[in-house]
Amino acid sequence: MIKANLPQKLPVKVDKAIFAEELGNAALELGRLDGLHRNLPNPDILIAPLLSTTEAAVSSKIEGTISTVANVLRFEATGEPTNNDTREVSNYKRAMQHAVDGLKQRPLNISFIKTLHQILLENTRGHEERGDFRKKQVWIGKEGTPIEEATYIPPDSILVAEYMDNLEQFILTNNLHPLIKIGIIHYHFEAIHPFPDGNGRIGRLIIPLYLYWKKLITKPIFYISGYFDKNRDEYMSHLHSVDLTNKYEDWLKFFLISVQVQAKETQDIINNIYKLKKEIDKLTEKIKSPYAYKVVNFIFSNPFFISADAIKKLEIEPRTSRRLFLSFEEINIIKEIRSFKKKGKAYVFPKLMRLISY
């Protein structure tokens, strides 16, 4: 049986020369992404909600929680009972949204991370222990695997508080470039595995939040889980390599490449969304209504919606709203997929859903 891993206490020494090129490339693409975001009209309405939904679905997928972007948006629009996986993904998105506001007043410390964990596991499996560090030994392996066959065993539960205090001190100091620091923070969080469940998702959630808190990005629209999911074996292998060697350079090189690639991919997604926005703006010129632009903005931030809820949020007279929805449907912008007795019709914006679905 393998022994429980005891990570080095922080801070640790790293040879920055080994990944200097990767650091420069990652910082460049992250800066380009932030510049693109800041220079676009209404980015908080049109971009952030969509990308956070995609990230929530992909990060959860790495842990075996399977729910599509469409399922999450449908659940949020209708509130209908759904499976545990979809609720967990929606909670991930809620935790991100809570953090964006919270980090304006609070530091990214242990207390804040525990709050995110509470939100993540609300009304899901394991919710009884949400927001609390684990009180027993856990291990990683295939489902049902005994500890003797584990692929990884984190520190004993009695050491978790000590390790997390050490990690918090490291988070709150300013002794390294933020991209290097968050790479080290991510490894240590995953190695400590402080919670009974949800460690991977919280660990990946912290990455954009830390960069946002350190003002490398204006809003945490940068999400890294897409690269980790596509290169899952390499991701896990690099983390495990640090367990075995206490050397961080190869892991940090991989991490910085993932930042570069994913920042570039996010730029492409944003550009495609705004290309679609221009296309839809041109299409809706045919609709002779001063309110058409409000519906356009609404469907970009709510590509799955119920007509009754949309009418309330749009603050347009109900008859006018329904006429606008019909006009948008007639020119193939939105599509009716269901009708509710009390809530009205359910619509989807297919072209946008294709852009943000992973």
KAPE-V902808 format. One record per backbone hydrogen bond with DSSP energy under -1.0 kcal/mol. NH is the residue of the N-H (numbers start at 0). CO is the residue of the C=O. If there is no record, write none. Layout:
# KAPE-V902808
nh = <NH NH>
co = <CO CO>
This chain:
# KAPE-V902808
nh = <4 15 17 22 23 24 25 26 27 28 29 30 31 32 33 34 35 36 37 38 39 45 46 47 50 51 52 53 54 55 56 57 58 59 60 61 63 64 71 72 73 74 75 76 77 78 86 87 88 89 90 91 92 93 94 95 96 97 98 99 100 101 102 103 104 105 108 112 113 114 115 116 117 118 119 120 121 123 126 128 129 131 133 139 144 148 149 150 151 158 159 162 163 164 165 166 167 168 169 170 171 172 180 181 182 183 184 185 186 187 188 189 190 191 192 201 202 203 204 205 208 209 210 211 212 213 214 215 216 220 227 228 229 230 231 234 235 236 237 238 239 240 241 242 243 244 245 251 252 253 254 255 256 257 258 259 260 261 262 263 264 265 266 267 268 269 270 271 272 273 274 275 276 277 278 279 280 281 282 283 284 285 286 288 291 294 295 296 297 298 299 300 301 304 306 307 309 310 311 312 313 314 320 321 322 323 324 325 326 327 328 329 330 331 332 334 336 337 339 343 345 346 347 348 352 353 354 355 356>
co = <152 13 14 18 19 20 21 22 23 24 25 26 27 28 29 30 31 32 33 34 36 41 42 42 46 47 48 49 50 51 52 53 54 55 56 57 60 59 67 68 69 70 71 72 73 74 82 83 84 85 86 87 88 89 90 91 92 93 94 95 96 97 98 100 101 101 106 108 109 110 111 112 113 114 115 116 118 120 123 125 126 128 193 151 141 145 146 139 139 155 156 158 159 160 161 162 163 164 165 166 167 169 176 177 178 179 180 181 182 183 184 185 186 187 188 197 198 199 200 201 204 205 206 207 208 209 211 210 210 218 223 224 225 226 228 230 231 232 233 234 235 236 237 238 239 240 241 247 248 249 250 251 252 253 254 255 256 257 258 259 260 261 262 263 264 265 266 267 268 269 270 271 272 273 274 275 276 277 278 279 281 282 283 286 288 290 291 292 293 294 295 296 297 346 344 342 305 306 307 308 309 310 316 317 318 319 320 321 322 323 324 325 326 328 327 347 345 345 343 339 337 304 334 302 348 349 350 351 352>
